[in-house]
């Protein structure tokens, strides 16, 4: 996955995280979520992020579906 793709996924996931009124946390700002998600994508330790997005999809969140589609496309091998 390219850096730009990771950044786009992390940015959308961070916006989704702060848009959820049930998950409002005084400590976790959009920037902190972004940094956390980007770190997870860079290291490949994405279990928490994938699980959370999966829960959002189960809850009917269309934005989570779009994020997962971006993620899947980013992980597909590039063919010429």
PLY file of the C-alpha trace (Angstrom):
ply
format ascii 1.0
element vertex 80
property float x
property float y
property float z
element edge 79
property int vertex1
property int vertex2
end_header
0.00 0.00 0.00
1.34 3.43 -0.92
1.82 6.17 1.62
-0.80 8.41 -0.04
-3.34 5.59 0.17
-2.58 5.02 3.85
-2.94 8.73 4.54
-6.29 8.90 2.73
-7.66 5.89 4.63
-6.41 7.24 7.96
-7.91 10.68 7.27
-11.35 9.29 6.39
-11.34 6.94 9.36
-10.35 9.79 11.69
-13.19 11.98 10.38
-15.60 9.10 10.91
-14.31 8.52 14.44
-14.90 12.12 15.53
-18.28 12.30 13.79
-19.70 9.61 16.10
-21.28 11.36 19.11
-21.11 8.13 21.13
-17.34 8.02 20.76
-16.58 11.62 21.70
-13.46 11.68 23.81
-11.83 14.86 25.07
-8.38 13.39 24.50
-8.80 11.82 21.07
-8.96 14.58 18.50
-9.25 14.02 14.77
-5.48 14.57 14.50
-4.75 11.95 17.18
-7.07 9.44 15.54
-5.35 10.15 12.22
-1.90 9.59 13.69
-3.01 6.39 15.44
-4.66 4.96 12.33
-1.74 5.93 10.10
0.66 4.25 12.52
-1.43 1.08 12.46
-1.46 1.07 8.66
2.30 1.66 8.45
3.16 -1.12 10.89
0.59 -3.58 9.55
-0.92 -3.99 13.02
-4.45 -3.20 11.84
-6.58 -5.59 13.88
-8.14 -2.82 15.99
-8.80 -0.53 13.02
-10.27 -3.33 10.91
-12.45 -4.51 13.80
-13.78 -1.00 14.45
-14.54 -0.41 10.76
-16.25 -3.81 10.65
-18.43 -2.84 13.61
-19.35 0.42 11.90
-20.27 -1.49 8.74
-22.47 -3.86 10.77
-24.17 -0.81 12.28
-25.03 0.37 8.76
-22.46 3.14 8.35
-22.01 3.86 4.63
-18.81 5.84 5.21
-17.23 2.78 6.84
-18.13 0.76 3.75
-16.40 3.36 1.57
-13.29 3.30 3.78
-13.13 -0.50 3.58
-13.51 -0.35 -0.21
-10.60 2.11 -0.37
-8.56 -0.21 1.83
-9.29 -3.28 -0.28
-8.42 -1.43 -3.50
-5.17 -0.21 -1.93
-4.15 -3.75 -1.07
-4.90 -5.22 -4.50
-1.83 -5.87 -6.61
-1.23 -3.33 -9.35
-1.53 -4.83 -12.81
-0.52 -3.13 -16.03
0 1
1 2
2 3
3 4
4 5
5 6
6 7
7 8
8 9
9 10
10 11
11 12
12 13
13 14
14 15
15 16
16 17
17 18
18 19
19 20
20 21
21 22
22 23
23 24
24 25
25 26
26 27
27 28
28 29
29 30
30 31
31 32
32 33
33 34
34 35
35 36
36 37
37 38
38 39
39 40
40 41
41 42
42 43
43 44
44 45
45 46
46 47
47 48
48 49
49 50
50 51
51 52
52 53
53 54
54 55
55 56
56 57
57 58
58 59
59 60
60 61
61 62
62 63
63 64
64 65
65 66
66 67
67 68
68 69
69 70
70 71
71 72
72 73
73 74
74 75
75 76
76 77
77 78
78 79
